[in-house]
């Protein structure tokens, strides 16, 4: 056991090292005797000491087996040790809560013969995760040694992550640091929320930089230092600038060209101070989204959170070289930016 972990509760440390599993899951497997330290069964409250040897049998959330699926994936980089992918928006990373089909885990199981199983049979190769509707760079481990080394880099916060996001309203500062405590929302368990420090909260830190401002919107660069669940989404809501089309955190259900033409920034809001006639609809484009399906499709800019994992930089777990990978912007975000530059410059 490394000196950095000295004094930590074992369940807390394991959930930090392997973020695909919750602290509650590790407590259950510890109580079932599936975690030993120096060959002995322990309690979840056991504190770690330098040179402890920890052995873990990872929990399997369900008896179901992962079925390989022939789903399209975009490979950014591949070698014998790891694969870097550009995850599409709408794809769940791994099975859970009744979602056992259409996952990235099933897709990589189909496309690659060898993957790590360090995170369990339902998460082959999965070292970290992105939210279902977040697109962008994700790294997959092809063996357990690589998996452990990559996981340690995430746990030690040496991996550099950069996201791009379109948020609502005009962000005041060109760059700043957001540092809060976050925890699961007390009433809506699927959400996270900013809170005062307590024994159930964790520090969340994000750097941001404004790339471009529009009337009612901002194009941003987000660099999370920590990796909390929904961190960027909850931080932008806390700042008063929810991510566009993030319905869970106040960003609306979608963004449409007709909303920009009317001068409204959020569905249901009154028009902005500039008159709507400044944004007169071009010929053939309706001033609202009603009409034929073709008009609906042409009107819709984006219907999922406008958040993209743009860059991931880490030390290659075998060569030791620093490597950086970028995922090109997806069509819906590029289309939204084009509309903002045209109508809200």
LINFENSUL-V663873 format. One record per residue. N is the residue number from 1. RES is the residue in one small letter. OMEGA is omega in whole degrees, 0 to 359 (999 if undefined). NEAR is the number of other C-alpha atoms within 10 Angstrom. Layout:
((N	RES	OMEGA	NEAR) (N	RES	OMEGA	NEAR))
//
This chain:
((1	x	182	13) (2	x	183	11) (3	x	181	11) (4	x	184	11) (5	x	182	15) (6	x	178	16) (7	x	180	13) (8	x	166	15) (9	x	185	16) (10	x	180	26) (11	x	178	25) (12	x	182	17) (13	x	181	18) (14	x	180	19) (15	x	175	18) (16	x	183	20) (17	x	182	17) (18	x	187	21) (19	x	175	19) (20	x	180	16) (21	x	181	18) (22	x	177	14) (23	x	179	18) (24	x	178	13) (25	x	180	15) (26	x	176	25) (27	x	181	21) (28	x	182	15) (29	x	174	18) (30	x	179	22) (31	x	177	13) (32	x	178	12) (33	x	183	15) (34	x	174	17) (35	x	177	24) (36	x	174	17) (37	x	183	17) (38	x	176	11) (39	x	184	11) (40	x	174	11) (41	x	185	14) (42	x	174	18) (43	x	179	16) (44	x	183	18) (45	x	180	13) (46	x	178	13) (47	x	182	16) (48	x	176	22) (49	x	179	18) (50	x	179	12) (51	x	170	11) (52	x	175	16) (53	x	184	14) (54	x	175	15) (55	x	185	14) (56	x	165	15) (57	x	190	15) (58	x	179	18) (59	x	174	16) (60	x	189	16) (61	x	184	14) (62	x	178	13) (63	x	181	8) (64	x	176	11) (65	x	180	11) (66	x	179	19) (67	x	175	16) (68	x	181	18) (69	x	180	17) (70	x	180	13) (71	x	180	13) (72	x	174	12) (73	x	179	14) (74	x	182	13) (75	x	176	14) (76	x	182	16) (77	x	179	12) (78	x	167	13) (79	x	185	8) (80	x	185	9) (81	x	185	19) (82	x	177	23) (83	x	175	19) (84	x	185	21) (85	x	169	22) (86	x	183	24) (87	x	178	26) (88	x	173	19) (89	x	179	20) (90	x	180	14) (91	x	176	18) (92	x	183	23) (93	x	181	21) (94	x	183	23) (95	x	177	21) (96	x	177	13) (97	x	176	7) (98	x	179	7) (99	x	184	10) (100	x	180	17) (101	x	177	18) (102	x	183	19) (103	x	175	24) (104	x	179	27) (105	x	177	26) (106	x	180	24) (107	x	181	20) (108	x	176	25) (109	x	179	21) (110	x	190	14) (111	x	185	14) (112	x	183	12) (113	x	185	8) (114	x	177	16) (115	x	177	22) (116	x	173	23) (117	x	184	18) (118	x	181	22) (119	x	178	23) (120	x	186	17) (121	x	180	19) (122	x	182	23) (123	x	182	25) (124	x	177	25) (125	x	188	28) (126	x	180	26) (127	x	179	24) (128	x	185	20) (129	x	169	19) (130	x	176	20) (131	x	183	15) (132	x	186	18) (133	x	173	19) (134	x	178	21) (135	x	169	26) (136	x	192	26) (137	x	174	28) (138	x	183	25) (139	x	181	24) (140	x	180	24) (141	x	183	28) (142	x	172	23) (143	x	188	18) (144	x	179	17) (145	x	177	15) (146	x	179	22) (147	x	181	25) (148	x	182	19) (149	x	176	17) (150	x	179	24) (151	x	179	21) (152	x	178	17) (153	x	177	16) (154	x	182	21) (155	x	181	19) (156	x	176	13) (157	x	175	15) (158	x	175	14) (159	x	179	19) (160	x	183	17) (161	x	177	20) (162	x	179	19) (163	x	171	21) (164	x	183	23) (165	x	169	25) (166	x	182	25) (167	x	181	27) (168	x	179	25) (169	x	186	19) (170	x	182	17) (171	x	188	21) (172	x	187	10) (173	x	178	9) (174	x	177	12) (175	x	181	14) (176	x	178	12) (177	x	174	13) (178	x	177	15) (179	x	182	15) (180	x	164	19) (181	x	178	17) (182	x	176	25) (183	x	175	22) (184	x	180	16) (185	x	185	13) (186	x	181	10) (187	x	180	7) (188	x	191	9) (189	x	179	10) (190	x	182	10) (191	x	167	15) (192	x	180	21) (193	x	173	22) (194	x	186	21) (195	x	172	16) (196	x	178	12) (197	x	172	13) (198	x	185	10) (199	x	178	7) (200	x	182	11) (201	x	178	16) (202	x	180	17) (203	x	176	15) (204	x	185	22) (205	x	181	20) (206	x	167	19) (207	x	175	16) (208	x	177	21) (209	x	177	17) (210	x	177	19) (211	x	184	14) (212	x	177	17) (213	x	175	21) (214	x	174	18) (215	x	177	20) (216	x	183	20) (217	x	177	23) (218	x	175	24) (219	x	193	22) (220	x	171	22) (221	x	183	20) (222	x	181	24) (223	x	180	20) (224	x	174	20) (225	x	177	17) (226	x	184	21) (227	x	181	20) (228	x	177	19) (229	x	177	18) (230	x	189	16) (231	x	184	19) (232	x	181	26) (233	x	180	24) (234	x	178	24) (235	x	180	24) (236	x	174	22) (237	x	180	20) (238	x	180	15) (239	x	183	10) (240	x	181	15) (241	x	182	23) (242	x	179	28) (243	x	181	31) (244	x	177	30) (245	x	173	25) (246	x	187	21) (247	x	181	15) (248	x	185	17) (249	x	168	22) (250	x	183	19) (251	x	181	25) (252	x	182	21) (253	x	182	16) (254	x	172	19) (255	x	183	23) (256	x	177	23) (257	x	181	23) (258	x	177	23) (259	x	178	22) (260	x	178	25) (261	x	180	25) (262	x	181	21) (263	x	178	24) (264	x	179	19) (265	x	180	23) (266	x	178	23) (267	x	180	14) (268	x	178	9) (269	x	173	10) (270	x	179	11) (271	x	177	17) (272	x	188	15) (273	x	180	9) (274	x	182	12) (275	x	183	12) (276	x	183	16) (277	x	176	10) (278	x	182	12) (279	x	182	17) (280	x	183	16) (281	x	174	18) (282	x	179	9) (283	x	177	6) (284	x	178	7) (285	x	182	15) (286	x	178	18) (287	x	172	17) (288	x	188	16) (289	x	180	18) (290	x	176	11) (291	x	184	9) (292	x	178	8) (293	x	179	10) (294	x	178	8) (295	x	177	15) (296	x	182	16) (297	x	179	11) (298	x	183	14) (299	x	185	20) (300	x	176	18) (301	x	181	23) (302	x	182	20) (303	x	174	17) (304	x	184	24) (305	x	184	30) (306	x	184	27) (307	x	185	29) (308	x	176	28) (309	x	192	24) (310	x	185	22) (311	x	175	19) (312	x	182	20) (313	x	181	16) (314	x	176	20) (315	x	178	17) (316	x	188	16) (317	x	179	18) (318	x	183	11) (319	x	182	7) (320	x	180	9) (321	x	175	10) (322	x	180	11) (323	x	182	10) (324	x	182	14) (325	x	180	17) (326	x	176	18) (327	x	180	21) (328	x	181	15) (329	x	177	17) (330	x	186	16) (331	x	185	11) (332	x	178	16) (333	x	177	20) (334	x	179	14) (335	x	180	14) (336	x	178	20) (337	x	179	20) (338	x	180	13) (339	x	179	17) (340	x	179	20) (341	x	180	13) (342	x	191	12) (343	x	185	18) (344	x	182	18) (345	x	999	12))
//
